[in-house]
Amino acid sequence: MKLVYTDEAIEDLKRLREFIAVHHPSAAARTATELVSKIELLPDFPKLGTPVEMAPVPDSVRDMVFGKYVVRYSLHTSAIIILRVWHGLEGER
C-alpha cells in the first residue's frame, strides 16, 4: 500500500520540527524521525489508528496518536493519505 502525504501534512511536520528546535534543538530531529517512522508503519498496519467518529465514513479516516502527537490519515484501496499532523495541545486540525 502506498503512503502519500498531503501538502498540509508536510507543512505540519516542518512546523512542528521548527517549533521543537526553538526550545530543544537536539530533540527536533529525533522527534521528527520518530514521527515519520511511526507513520511508515501504517502500510503494514493500516488500522493502527482509531476511527474519527465525526468523519462521513468513520472507518476510512483515522487518528494515530504517538506520544503527544496526532497523525490523521485516510484509508483508500491502494493508498494511505496522511492528512494532518499536530501536537495534542494544538487541538484538532
C-alpha positions as CSV (number, residue, x, y, z in Angstrom):
1,M,0.0,0.0,0.0
2,K,1.3,3.4,-1.0
3,L,1.9,6.2,1.6
4,V,1.1,9.7,0.5
5,Y,1.5,13.0,2.4
6,T,-0.8,16.0,1.7
7,D,0.9,19.4,1.4
8,E,-0.7,20.3,4.7
9,A,0.8,17.3,6.4
10,I,4.3,18.1,5.1
11,E,3.9,21.7,6.3
12,D,2.7,20.4,9.7
13,L,5.8,18.2,10.1
14,K,8.0,21.2,9.2
15,R,6.2,23.5,11.6
16,L,6.4,21.0,14.5
17,R,10.1,20.4,13.9
18,E,10.8,24.2,13.8
19,F,8.8,24.7,17.0
20,I,10.6,22.0,18.8
21,A,14.0,23.3,17.6
22,V,13.4,26.7,19.2
23,H,13.0,25.0,22.6
24,H,15.0,21.8,22.3
25,P,17.3,21.8,19.2
26,S,18.6,18.3,19.9
27,A,15.1,16.9,20.2
28,A,13.8,18.3,17.0
29,A,15.4,15.9,14.6
30,R,14.8,12.9,16.9
31,T,11.1,13.7,17.3
32,A,10.7,14.2,13.5
33,T,12.4,11.0,12.8
34,E,10.3,9.1,15.3
35,L,7.1,10.5,14.0
36,V,7.9,9.6,10.4
37,S,9.0,6.1,11.4
38,K,5.6,5.6,13.2
39,I,3.8,6.9,10.1
40,E,5.8,4.4,8.0
41,L,4.2,1.6,10.0
42,L,0.8,2.4,8.5
43,P,1.1,0.5,5.2
44,D,1.6,-2.7,7.2
45,F,-0.9,-1.8,10.0
46,P,-3.5,0.5,8.3
47,K,-6.0,0.3,11.1
48,L,-3.4,1.2,13.8
49,G,-5.3,4.4,14.5
50,T,-8.7,4.9,15.9
51,P,-11.7,5.9,13.7
52,V,-12.7,9.6,13.6
53,E,-16.3,9.3,14.5
54,M,-17.2,12.7,13.0
55,A,-15.9,11.8,9.6
56,P,-18.5,11.0,6.9
57,V,-17.2,7.4,6.8
58,P,-15.6,7.0,10.3
59,D,-13.6,3.9,9.5
60,S,-11.9,5.5,6.5
61,V,-10.5,8.5,8.5
62,R,-8.4,7.6,11.5
63,D,-6.2,9.2,14.1
64,M,-2.9,7.6,15.2
65,V,-1.6,9.0,18.5
66,F,2.1,8.9,19.0
67,G,3.1,10.4,22.4
68,K,1.8,13.9,22.3
69,Y,1.3,13.9,18.5
70,V,-1.7,13.0,16.4
71,V,-1.5,11.8,12.8
72,R,-4.8,12.0,10.9
73,Y,-4.9,9.8,7.8
74,S,-7.4,8.4,5.4
75,L,-7.6,4.8,4.1
76,H,-8.1,4.0,0.4
77,T,-7.8,0.8,-1.6
78,S,-4.3,1.4,-2.8
79,A,-3.1,4.3,-0.6
80,I,-2.9,5.7,2.9
81,I,-3.1,9.5,2.8
82,I,-1.5,11.4,5.6
83,L,-3.9,14.4,6.0
84,R,-2.5,16.4,9.0
85,V,-0.1,16.1,11.9
86,W,-0.4,18.1,15.1
87,H,0.6,18.3,18.8
88,G,-2.3,17.3,21.1
89,L,-2.2,20.7,22.8
90,E,-2.9,22.4,19.5
91,G,-6.4,20.9,19.2
92,E,-7.8,19.1,16.2
93,R,-6.8,20.3,12.8
